Amino acid sequence: MTAFCRDCFWTGGDPPPRRCPACGSPRIVAHAELDSLSIAHMDCDAFYASVEKRDRPDLRDVPLIIGGGVRGVVSTCCYIARMSGVRSAMPMFTARKLCPEAVILKPDFSKYVPESKRIMAMIRDLTPLVQTLSLDECWIDLSGTERLHGMSPALTLARLQARIEAEVGLTVSIGLAPNKFLAKIASELDKPRGFSVLGSEAPAVLAPKSVRILPGVGPVFAATLEKAGYRTVGDLARAELKDLATEFGSQGMSLHRLANGQDARVVNPREGRKTISAETTFNEDYSDRDTLENILWPLCEKVARQLRKEGITGRVAVLKLRRTDFKIITRRRTLPVATQTAKTLFGVVRELLAAEVNGTAYRLIGAGLSDFEPAGASGEDFFAGDERRALSQETAMDRLEAKFGKGALVTGRALKKE
């Protein structure tokens, strides 16, 4: 098989038709290596906005932005809003100027999380080798599943894509390739509702693109590469490996491999999400410690509650601050033993915050935990009785909220915020 129809799943060989001979659809996927590729990247299309539009038909044909407050940032936006230049992570005031007619909604994770779990469960029905990157994004390894499913990984993915759209009412884009890096690049080539394939032609496709598409190349490092004469992926691919190693060390060697379409990383289900966090953007800037701590506490509660819900603990506490000039400050501390309590998380990020309170005004604060492991896996006694009591108290609050609703029980620290 070198071609198939995404609508009726007809399969065929060379030469690929312009339209499906069985159903007439123009949605034909064709590639000479179609039967030999098995690594995929799946990305839900404008996930939060798509959930809202699915549930509210009145929003279907209007620009929709999901984000918080006048001073917050865009979480995501629909494709209509993107036509006006709105993008994820853009300041809300900029998004409002670009698309003043947009409907703006705050994120509602009580809707998004269940839909994410529903989609991921469909994928895990096909293979256990699923590495989640976020609620709406994952890598999939379908190697060796041909006999199990009676079809190639490419056709299995096309059927999965159609099933998600039919049963969940959301669309996804899929990239199929020989490795993780190329699969992610492929999934972004034809959005929304796309299915793209990258094989041995990948180096030629990548060559004219900016070095900024490569993992680990942010704005600062990109400027460094460009100053050194490496503006495109092709520049890196053609460079001498020893020169890149001399200039940029191991990162230069890694970039050379990626630029040539090589990626040895495996799809690892245990890697999953890097951090579970919560953050808030203020309507006015704050610089005093008491105010920042009072805002920080409920964020710690939210993070800890999510870890307990998922049955995991985190070993690294994270504090995030954004200054008025939009520079982000991130501070981390490794804990002696992983935790899932707000009390422990708050105690650590509170100390990290103290070192940053020096008269600087902040517009955002966040807290998080990373480096996850199953609850109880370490078997160690963190802070002995204090930690056990905190966990007992917080799980009791979880049960009361489950029974009587969110906000049925409020901690004294949370009341102080009022």
Contacts in CASP RR format, 6 or more apart in sequence:
PFRMAT RR
TARGET T0000
AUTHOR 0000-0000-0000
METHOD contacts of the structure
MODEL  1
MTAFCRDCFWTGGDPPPRRCPACGSPRIVAHAELDSLSIAHMDCDAFYAS
VEKRDRPDLRDVPLIIGGGVRGVVSTCCYIARMSGVRSAMPMFTARKLCP
EAVILKPDFSKYVPESKRIMAMIRDLTPLVQTLSLDECWIDLSGTERLHG
MSPALTLARLQARIEAEVGLTVSIGLAPNKFLAKIASELDKPRGFSVLGS
EAPAVLAPKSVRILPGVGPVFAATLEKAGYRTVGDLARAELKDLATEFGS
QGMSLHRLANGQDARVVNPREGRKTISAETTFNEDYSDRDTLENILWPLC
EKVARQLRKEGITGRVAVLKLRRTDFKIITRRRTLPVATQTAKTLFGVVR
ELLAAEVNGTAYRLIGAGLSDFEPAGASGEDFFAGDERRALSQETAMDRL
EAKFGKGALVTGRALKKE
1 11 0 8 1.000
1 12 0 8 1.000
1 13 0 8 1.000
1 34 0 8 1.000
1 35 0 8 1.000
1 152 0 8 1.000
1 154 0 8 1.000
1 155 0 8 1.000
2 12 0 8 1.000
2 13 0 8 1.000
2 14 0 8 1.000
2 16 0 8 1.000
2 30 0 8 1.000
2 31 0 8 1.000
2 32 0 8 1.000
2 34 0 8 1.000
2 35 0 8 1.000
3 11 0 8 1.000
3 12 0 8 1.000
3 13 0 8 1.000
3 14 0 8 1.000
3 16 0 8 1.000
3 17 0 8 1.000
3 28 0 8 1.000
3 29 0 8 1.000
3 30 0 8 1.000
3 31 0 8 1.000
3 34 0 8 1.000
4 10 0 8 1.000
4 11 0 8 1.000
4 12 0 8 1.000
4 28 0 8 1.000
4 29 0 8 1.000
4 34 0 8 1.000
4 154 0 8 1.000
4 155 0 8 1.000
4 158 0 8 1.000
5 11 0 8 1.000
5 20 0 8 1.000
5 22 0 8 1.000
5 23 0 8 1.000
5 24 0 8 1.000
5 25 0 8 1.000
5 27 0 8 1.000
5 28 0 8 1.000
5 29 0 8 1.000
6 25 0 8 1.000
6 27 0 8 1.000
6 28 0 8 1.000
6 29 0 8 1.000
6 158 0 8 1.000
6 161 0 8 1.000
6 162 0 8 1.000
6 195 0 8 1.000
7 20 0 8 1.000
7 23 0 8 1.000
7 25 0 8 1.000
7 27 0 8 1.000
7 162 0 8 1.000
8 20 0 8 1.000
8 22 0 8 1.000
8 23 0 8 1.000
8 25 0 8 1.000
9 155 0 8 1.000
9 158 0 8 1.000
9 159 0 8 1.000
10 20 0 8 1.000
10 21 0 8 1.000
10 22 0 8 1.000
10 23 0 8 1.000
11 155 0 8 1.000
16 28 0 8 1.000
16 30 0 8 1.000
17 28 0 8 1.000
18 26 0 8 1.000
18 28 0 8 1.000
19 25 0 8 1.000
19 26 0 8 1.000
19 28 0 8 1.000
20 26 0 8 1.000
20 27 0 8 1.000
20 28 0 8 1.000
29 154 0 8 1.000
29 158 0 8 1.000
29 195 0 8 1.000
29 197 0 8 1.000
31 37 0 8 1.000
31 197 0 8 1.000
31 199 0 8 1.000
33 178 0 8 1.000
33 197 0 8 1.000
33 199 0 8 1.000
33 200 0 8 1.000
34 152 0 8 1.000
34 154 0 8 1.000
34 176 0 8 1.000
34 197 0 8 1.000
35 152 0 8 1.000
35 154 0 8 1.000
36 178 0 8 1.000
37 153 0 8 1.000
37 154 0 8 1.000
37 176 0 8 1.000
37 177 0 8 1.000
37 178 0 8 1.000
37 197 0 8 1.000
37 199 0 8 1.000
38 141 0 8 1.000
38 142 0 8 1.000
38 143 0 8 1.000
38 144 0 8 1.000
38 145 0 8 1.000
38 153 0 8 1.000
38 176 0 8 1.000
39 139 0 8 1.000
39 140 0 8 1.000
39 141 0 8 1.000
39 142 0 8 1.000
39 143 0 8 1.000
39 176 0 8 1.000
39 177 0 8 1.000
39 178 0 8 1.000
39 179 0 8 1.000
39 180 0 8 1.000
39 182 0 8 1.000
39 183 0 8 1.000
39 267 0 8 1.000
40 139 0 8 1.000
40 140 0 8 1.000
40 141 0 8 1.000
40 142 0 8 1.000
40 153 0 8 1.000
40 157 0 8 1.000
40 174 0 8 1.000
40 175 0 8 1.000
40 176 0 8 1.000
40 177 0 8 1.000
40 183 0 8 1.000
40 187 0 8 1.000
41 137 0 8 1.000
41 138 0 8 1.000
41 139 0 8 1.000
41 140 0 8 1.000
41 174 0 8 1.000
41 175 0 8 1.000
41 177 0 8 1.000
41 180 0 8 1.000
41 183 0 8 1.000
41 184 0 8 1.000
41 186 0 8 1.000
41 187 0 8 1.000
42 123 0 8 1.000
42 137 0 8 1.000
42 138 0 8 1.000
42 139 0 8 1.000
42 140 0 8 1.000
42 157 0 8 1.000
42 172 0 8 1.000
42 173 0 8 1.000
42 174 0 8 1.000
42 175 0 8 1.000
42 187 0 8 1.000
43 136 0 8 1.000
43 137 0 8 1.000
43 172 0 8 1.000
43 173 0 8 1.000
43 174 0 8 1.000
43 187 0 8 1.000
43 188 0 8 1.000
43 191 0 8 1.000
44 50 0 8 1.000
44 119 0 8 1.000
44 136 0 8 1.000
44 137 0 8 1.000
44 170 0 8 1.000
44 171 0 8 1.000
44 172 0 8 1.000
45 79 0 8 1.000
45 170 0 8 1.000
45 171 0 8 1.000
45 172 0 8 1.000
45 173 0 8 1.000
45 191 0 8 1.000
45 192 0 8 1.000
45 193 0 8 1.000
46 76 0 8 1.000
46 77 0 8 1.000
46 78 0 8 1.000
46 79 0 8 1.000
46 82 0 8 1.000
46 192 0 8 1.000
47 76 0 8 1.000
47 112 0 8 1.000
47 115 0 8 1.000
47 116 0 8 1.000
47 135 0 8 1.000
47 136 0 8 1.000
47 170 0 8 1.000
48 66 0 8 1.000
48 75 0 8 1.000
48 76 0 8 1.000
48 107 0 8 1.000
48 108 0 8 1.000
48 112 0 8 1.000
49 64 0 8 1.000
49 65 0 8 1.000
49 66 0 8 1.000
49 76 0 8 1.000
49 77 0 8 1.000
49 78 0 8 1.000
49 81 0 8 1.000
50 78 0 8 1.000
50 170 0 8 1.000
50 171 0 8 1.000
51 111 0 8 1.000
51 112 0 8 1.000
51 115 0 8 1.000
51 170 0 8 1.000
52 59 0 8 1.000
52 64 0 8 1.000
52 66 0 8 1.000
52 105 0 8 1.000
52 108 0 8 1.000
52 111 0 8 1.000
53 59 0 8 1.000
53 60 0 8 1.000
53 64 0 8 1.000
53 78 0 8 1.000
54 169 0 8 1.000
54 170 0 8 1.000
55 111 0 8 1.000
59 103 0 8 1.000
61 80 0 8 1.000
62 80 0 8 1.000
62 101 0 8 1.000
62 102 0 8 1.000
62 103 0 8 1.000
63 77 0 8 1.000
63 78 0 8 1.000
63 80 0 8 1.000
63 81 0 8 1.000
63 83 0 8 1.000
63 84 0 8 1.000
63 86 0 8 1.000
63 99 0 8 1.000
63 101 0 8 1.000
63 102 0 8 1.000
63 103 0 8 1.000
64 77 0 8 1.000
64 78 0 8 1.000
64 80 0 8 1.000
64 81 0 8 1.000
64 102 0 8 1.000
64 103 0 8 1.000
64 104 0 8 1.000
64 105 0 8 1.000
65 74 0 8 1.000
65 77 0 8 1.000
65 78 0 8 1.000
65 81 0 8 1.000
65 86 0 8 1.000
65 92 0 8 1.000
65 95 0 8 1.000
65 99 0 8 1.000
65 102 0 8 1.000
65 103 0 8 1.000
65 104 0 8 1.000
65 105 0 8 1.000
66 74 0 8 1.000
66 75 0 8 1.000
66 76 0 8 1.000
66 77 0 8 1.000
66 104 0 8 1.000
66 105 0 8 1.000
66 106 0 8 1.000
66 107 0 8 1.000
67 73 0 8 1.000
67 74 0 8 1.000
67 75 0 8 1.000
67 92 0 8 1.000
67 104 0 8 1.000
67 105 0 8 1.000
67 106 0 8 1.000
67 107 0 8 1.000
68 75 0 8 1.000
68 92 0 8 1.000
68 104 0 8 1.000
68 106 0 8 1.000
68 107 0 8 1.000
68 281 0 8 1.000
69 92 0 8 1.000
69 104 0 8 1.000
69 106 0 8 1.000
69 281 0 8 1.000
69 283 0 8 1.000
70 92 0 8 1.000
70 93 0 8 1.000
70 96 0 8 1.000
70 283 0 8 1.000
71 91 0 8 1.000
71 92 0 8 1.000
71 93 0 8 1.000
71 281 0 8 1.000
71 282 0 8 1.000
71 283 0 8 1.000
71 363 0 8 1.000
72 91 0 8 1.000
72 92 0 8 1.000
72 281 0 8 1.000
72 364 0 8 1.000
73 89 0 8 1.000
73 90 0 8 1.000
73 91 0 8 1.000
73 92 0 8 1.000
73 281 0 8 1.000
74 86 0 8 1.000
74 87 0 8 1.000
74 88 0 8 1.000
74 89 0 8 1.000
74 90 0 8 1.000
74 91 0 8 1.000
74 92 0 8 1.000
74 95 0 8 1.000
75 88 0 8 1.000
75 107 0 8 1.000
76 88 0 8 1.000
77 86 0 8 1.000
77 87 0 8 1.000
77 88 0 8 1.000
77 95 0 8 1.000
77 102 0 8 1.000
79 192 0 8 1.000
81 95 0 8 1.000
81 99 0 8 1.000
81 102 0 8 1.000
84 98 0 8 1.000
84 99 0 8 1.000
84 102 0 8 1.000
85 98 0 8 1.000
85 99 0 8 1.000
86 95 0 8 1.000
86 98 0 8 1.000
86 99 0 8 1.000
86 102 0 8 1.000
91 326 0 8 1.000
92 104 0 8 1.000
95 102 0 8 1.000
96 102 0 8 1.000
96 104 0 8 1.000
112 135 0 8 1.000
112 136 0 8 1.000
113 135 0 8 1.000
115 168 0 8 1.000
115 170 0 8 1.000
116 135 0 8 1.000
116 136 0 8 1.000
118 168 0 8 1.000
119 136 0 8 1.000
119 164 0 8 1.000
119 168 0 8 1.000
119 170 0 8 1.000
119 172 0 8 1.000
120 130 0 8 1.000
120 132 0 8 1.000
120 138 0 8 1.000
122 160 0 8 1.000
122 163 0 8 1.000
122 164 0 8 1.000
122 167 0 8 1.000
123 130 0 8 1.000
123 138 0 8 1.000
123 140 0 8 1.000
123 160 0 8 1.000
124 130 0 8 1.000
126 140 0 8 1.000
126 142 0 8 1.000
126 145 0 8 1.000
126 149 0 8 1.000
126 156 0 8 1.000
126 160 0 8 1.000
127 140 0 8 1.000
127 141 0 8 1.000
127 142 0 8 1.000
127 145 0 8 1.000
128 269 0 8 1.000
129 140 0 8 1.000
129 141 0 8 1.000
129 142 0 8 1.000
129 143 0 8 1.000
129 267 0 8 1.000
129 269 0 8 1.000
130 138 0 8 1.000
130 139 0 8 1.000
130 140 0 8 1.000
130 141 0 8 1.000
130 267 0 8 1.000
130 269 0 8 1.000
131 138 0 8 1.000
131 139 0 8 1.000
131 140 0 8 1.000
131 267 0 8 1.000
131 268 0 8 1.000
131 269 0 8 1.000
131 271 0 8 1.000
131 272 0 8 1.000
132 138 0 8 1.000
132 272 0 8 1.000
132 273 0 8 1.000
133 139 0 8 1.000
133 272 0 8 1.000
133 273 0 8 1.000
134 273 0 8 1.000
139 180 0 8 1.000
139 183 0 8 1.000
139 184 0 8 1.000
139 267 0 8 1.000
140 157 0 8 1.000
140 267 0 8 1.000
141 266 0 8 1.000
141 267 0 8 1.000
142 153 0 8 1.000
142 156 0 8 1.000
142 157 0 8 1.000
143 153 0 8 1.000
145 153 0 8 1.000
145 156 0 8 1.000
146 152 0 8 1.000
146 153 0 8 1.000
149 156 0 8 1.000
151 159 0 8 1.000
153 176 0 8 1.000
154 176 0 8 1.000
154 197 0 8 1.000
157 174 0 8 1.000
157 176 0 8 1.000
157 195 0 8 1.000
158 174 0 8 1.000
158 195 0 8 1.000
161 172 0 8 1.000
161 174 0 8 1.000
161 195 0 8 1.000
164 170 0 8 1.000
164 171 0 8 1.000
164 172 0 8 1.000
165 171 0 8 1.000
165 172 0 8 1.000
165 193 0 8 1.000
171 192 0 8 1.000
171 193 0 8 1.000
172 193 0 8 1.000
173 187 0 8 1.000
173 188 0 8 1.000
173 190 0 8 1.000
173 191 0 8 1.000
173 192 0 8 1.000
173 193 0 8 1.000
173 194 0 8 1.000
173 195 0 8 1.000
173 196 0 8 1.000
174 187 0 8 1.000
174 194 0 8 1.000
174 195 0 8 1.000
174 196 0 8 1.000
175 183 0 8 1.000
175 184 0 8 1.000
175 186 0 8 1.000
175 187 0 8 1.000
175 189 0 8 1.000
175 195 0 8 1.000
175 196 0 8 1.000
175 197 0 8 1.000
175 198 0 8 1.000
176 183 0 8 1.000
176 186 0 8 1.000
176 195 0 8 1.000
176 196 0 8 1.000
176 197 0 8 1.000
176 198 0 8 1.000
177 183 0 8 1.000
177 185 0 8 1.000
177 186 0 8 1.000
177 197 0 8 1.000
177 198 0 8 1.000
177 199 0 8 1.000
177 202 0 8 1.000
178 199 0 8 1.000
179 261 0 8 1.000
179 262 0 8 1.000
179 263 0 8 1.000
179 264 0 8 1.000
179 265 0 8 1.000
180 263 0 8 1.000
180 265 0 8 1.000
180 267 0 8 1.000
181 215 0 8 1.000
181 258 0 8 1.000
181 261 0 8 1.000
181 263 0 8 1.000
181 265 0 8 1.000
182 198 0 8 1.000
182 199 0 8 1.000
182 202 0 8 1.000
182 261 0 8 1.000
182 263 0 8 1.000
183 198 0 8 1.000
185 198 0 8 1.000
185 202 0 8 1.000
185 206 0 8 1.000
185 213 0 8 1.000
186 196 0 8 1.000
186 197 0 8 1.000
186 198 0 8 1.000
187 194 0 8 1.000
187 196 0 8 1.000
189 196 0 8 1.000
189 198 0 8 1.000
190 196 0 8 1.000
198 205 0 8 1.000
202 261 0 8 1.000
203 234 0 8 1.000
203 237 0 8 1.000
203 259 0 8 1.000
203 260 0 8 1.000
203 261 0 8 1.000
206 213 0 8 1.000
206 233 0 8 1.000
206 234 0 8 1.000
206 237 0 8 1.000
206 259 0 8 1.000
206 261 0 8 1.000
207 232 0 8 1.000
207 233 0 8 1.000
207 234 0 8 1.000
207 237 0 8 1.000
208 232 0 8 1.000
208 233 0 8 1.000
208 234 0 8 1.000
209 232 0 8 1.000
209 233 0 8 1.000
210 222 0 8 1.000
210 231 0 8 1.000
210 232 0 8 1.000
210 233 0 8 1.000
211 217 0 8 1.000
211 222 0 8 1.000
211 225 0 8 1.000
211 226 0 8 1.000
211 230 0 8 1.000
211 231 0 8 1.000
211 232 0 8 1.000
211 233 0 8 1.000
211 235 0 8 1.000
211 236 0 8 1.000
211 255 0 8 1.000
212 218 0 8 1.000
212 219 0 8 1.000
212 222 0 8 1.000
213 233 0 8 1.000
214 233 0 8 1.000
214 236 0 8 1.000
214 255 0 8 1.000
214 258 0 8 1.000
214 259 0 8 1.000
215 258 0 8 1.000
216 251 0 8 1.000
217 225 0 8 1.000
217 255 0 8 1.000
225 231 0 8 1.000
225 236 0 8 1.000
228 247 0 8 1.000
229 235 0 8 1.000
230 236 0 8 1.000
230 239 0 8 1.000
233 259 0 8 1.000
234 259 0 8 1.000
236 244 0 8 1.000
236 252 0 8 1.000
236 255 0 8 1.000
236 256 0 8 1.000
236 259 0 8 1.000
237 256 0 8 1.000
237 259 0 8 1.000
237 260 0 8 1.000
239 256 0 8 1.000
241 253 0 8 1.000
241 256 0 8 1.000
244 252 0 8 1.000
244 253 0 8 1.000
244 255 0 8 1.000
244 256 0 8 1.000
245 252 0 8 1.000
245 253 0 8 1.000
248 255 0 8 1.000
257 263 0 8 1.000
257 264 0 8 1.000
273 372 0 8 1.000
274 370 0 8 1.000
275 318 0 8 1.000
275 368 0 8 1.000
275 369 0 8 1.000
275 370 0 8 1.000
276 303 0 8 1.000
276 306 0 8 1.000
276 307 0 8 1.000
276 310 0 8 1.000
276 368 0 8 1.000
276 369 0 8 1.000
276 370 0 8 1.000
276 372 0 8 1.000
277 303 0 8 1.000
277 318 0 8 1.000
277 320 0 8 1.000
277 366 0 8 1.000
277 367 0 8 1.000
277 368 0 8 1.000
277 369 0 8 1.000
278 299 0 8 1.000
278 300 0 8 1.000
278 302 0 8 1.000
278 303 0 8 1.000
278 366 0 8 1.000
278 367 0 8 1.000
278 368 0 8 1.000
279 299 0 8 1.000
279 320 0 8 1.000
279 364 0 8 1.000
279 365 0 8 1.000
279 366 0 8 1.000
279 367 0 8 1.000
280 295 0 8 1.000
280 299 0 8 1.000
280 364 0 8 1.000
280 365 0 8 1.000
280 366 0 8 1.000
281 322 0 8 1.000
281 363 0 8 1.000
281 364 0 8 1.000
282 295 0 8 1.000
282 362 0 8 1.000
282 363 0 8 1.000
282 364 0 8 1.000
282 365 0 8 1.000
285 324 0 8 1.000
285 361 0 8 1.000
285 362 0 8 1.000
285 363 0 8 1.000
286 292 0 8 1.000
286 295 0 8 1.000
286 361 0 8 1.000
286 362 0 8 1.000
287 357 0 8 1.000
287 359 0 8 1.000
287 360 0 8 1.000
287 361 0 8 1.000
287 362 0 8 1.000
288 357 0 8 1.000
289 353 0 8 1.000
289 354 0 8 1.000
289 357 0 8 1.000
292 353 0 8 1.000
292 357 0 8 1.000
292 362 0 8 1.000
292 365 0 8 1.000
293 350 0 8 1.000
293 353 0 8 1.000
294 413 0 8 1.000
294 416 0 8 1.000
294 417 0 8 1.000
295 365 0 8 1.000
295 417 0 8 1.000
296 346 0 8 1.000
296 349 0 8 1.000
296 350 0 8 1.000
296 353 0 8 1.000
296 365 0 8 1.000
296 366 0 8 1.000
296 367 0 8 1.000
297 342 0 8 1.000
297 346 0 8 1.000
297 411 0 8 1.000
297 413 0 8 1.000
297 414 0 8 1.000
297 416 0 8 1.000
297 417 0 8 1.000
298 414 0 8 1.000
298 417 0 8 1.000
299 365 0 8 1.000
299 366 0 8 1.000
299 367 0 8 1.000
299 368 0 8 1.000
300 342 0 8 1.000
300 345 0 8 1.000
300 346 0 8 1.000
300 349 0 8 1.000
300 367 0 8 1.000
300 368 0 8 1.000
301 342 0 8 1.000
301 411 0 8 1.000
301 414 0 8 1.000
303 342 0 8 1.000
303 345 0 8 1.000
303 367 0 8 1.000
303 368 0 8 1.000
303 369 0 8 1.000
304 339 0 8 1.000
304 340 0 8 1.000
304 341 0 8 1.000
304 342 0 8 1.000
304 345 0 8 1.000
304 369 0 8 1.000
304 394 0 8 1.000
305 342 0 8 1.000
305 394 0 8 1.000
305 398 0 8 1.000
307 313 0 8 1.000
307 314 0 8 1.000
307 340 0 8 1.000
307 369 0 8 1.000
307 372 0 8 1.000
308 340 0 8 1.000
308 375 0 8 1.000
308 394 0 8 1.000
308 395 0 8 1.000
308 398 0 8 1.000
309 398 0 8 1.000
311 340 0 8 1.000
311 374 0 8 1.000
311 375 0 8 1.000
312 340 0 8 1.000
312 372 0 8 1.000
312 373 0 8 1.000
312 374 0 8 1.000
312 375 0 8 1.000
313 338 0 8 1.000
313 339 0 8 1.000
313 340 0 8 1.000
313 369 0 8 1.000
313 372 0 8 1.000
313 373 0 8 1.000
313 374 0 8 1.000
313 375 0 8 1.000
313 376 0 8 1.000
313 377 0 8 1.000
313 378 0 8 1.000
314 335 0 8 1.000
314 338 0 8 1.000
314 339 0 8 1.000
314 340 0 8 1.000
314 369 0 8 1.000
314 370 0 8 1.000
314 371 0 8 1.000
314 372 0 8 1.000
314 373 0 8 1.000
315 334 0 8 1.000
315 335 0 8 1.000
315 337 0 8 1.000
315 338 0 8 1.000
315 339 0 8 1.000
315 369 0 8 1.000
315 370 0 8 1.000
315 371 0 8 1.000
315 372 0 8 1.000
315 373 0 8 1.000
316 332 0 8 1.000
316 333 0 8 1.000
316 334 0 8 1.000
316 335 0 8 1.000
316 369 0 8 1.000
316 370 0 8 1.000
316 371 0 8 1.000
317 332 0 8 1.000
317 333 0 8 1.000
317 335 0 8 1.000
317 345 0 8 1.000
317 348 0 8 1.000
317 349 0 8 1.000
317 352 0 8 1.000
317 367 0 8 1.000
317 368 0 8 1.000
317 369 0 8 1.000
318 330 0 8 1.000
318 331 0 8 1.000
318 332 0 8 1.000
318 349 0 8 1.000
318 367 0 8 1.000
318 368 0 8 1.000
318 369 0 8 1.000
318 370 0 8 1.000
319 330 0 8 1.000
319 331 0 8 1.000
319 332 0 8 1.000
319 349 0 8 1.000
319 352 0 8 1.000
319 353 0 8 1.000
319 356 0 8 1.000
319 365 0 8 1.000
319 366 0 8 1.000
319 367 0 8 1.000
319 368 0 8 1.000
320 328 0 8 1.000
320 329 0 8 1.000
320 330 0 8 1.000
320 364 0 8 1.000
320 365 0 8 1.000
320 366 0 8 1.000
320 367 0 8 1.000
320 368 0 8 1.000
321 328 0 8 1.000
321 329 0 8 1.000
321 330 0 8 1.000
321 353 0 8 1.000
321 356 0 8 1.000
321 362 0 8 1.000
321 364 0 8 1.000
321 365 0 8 1.000
321 366 0 8 1.000
322 328 0 8 1.000
322 329 0 8 1.000
322 362 0 8 1.000
322 363 0 8 1.000
322 364 0 8 1.000
322 365 0 8 1.000
323 329 0 8 1.000
323 360 0 8 1.000
323 361 0 8 1.000
323 362 0 8 1.000
323 363 0 8 1.000
324 361 0 8 1.000
324 362 0 8 1.000
324 363 0 8 1.000
326 363 0 8 1.000
329 356 0 8 1.000
331 352 0 8 1.000
331 355 0 8 1.000
331 356 0 8 1.000
332 370 0 8 1.000
333 348 0 8 1.000
333 351 0 8 1.000
333 352 0 8 1.000
334 371 0 8 1.000
335 344 0 8 1.000
335 348 0 8 1.000
335 382 0 8 1.000
336 380 0 8 1.000
336 382 0 8 1.000
337 378 0 8 1.000
337 379 0 8 1.000
337 380 0 8 1.000
337 381 0 8 1.000
337 382 0 8 1.000
338 371 0 8 1.000
338 372 0 8 1.000
338 373 0 8 1.000
338 376 0 8 1.000
338 377 0 8 1.000
338 378 0 8 1.000
338 382 0 8 1.000
339 345 0 8 1.000
339 369 0 8 1.000
339 382 0 8 1.000
339 387 0 8 1.000
340 369 0 8 1.000
340 375 0 8 1.000
340 391 0 8 1.000
341 387 0 8 1.000
341 390 0 8 1.000
341 391 0 8 1.000
341 394 0 8 1.000
342 390 0 8 1.000
342 394 0 8 1.000
343 386 0 8 1.000
343 387 0 8 1.000
343 390 0 8 1.000
343 394 0 8 1.000
344 382 0 8 1.000
344 383 0 8 1.000
344 387 0 8 1.000
344 390 0 8 1.000
345 367 0 8 1.000
345 368 0 8 1.000
345 369 0 8 1.000
346 367 0 8 1.000
346 413 0 8 1.000
349 367 0 8 1.000
349 368 0 8 1.000
353 365 0 8 1.000
381 387 0 8 1.000
381 388 0 8 1.000
397 409 0 8 1.000
397 411 0 8 1.000
400 408 0 8 1.000
400 409 0 8 1.000
401 407 0 8 1.000
401 408 0 8 1.000
401 409 0 8 1.000
END
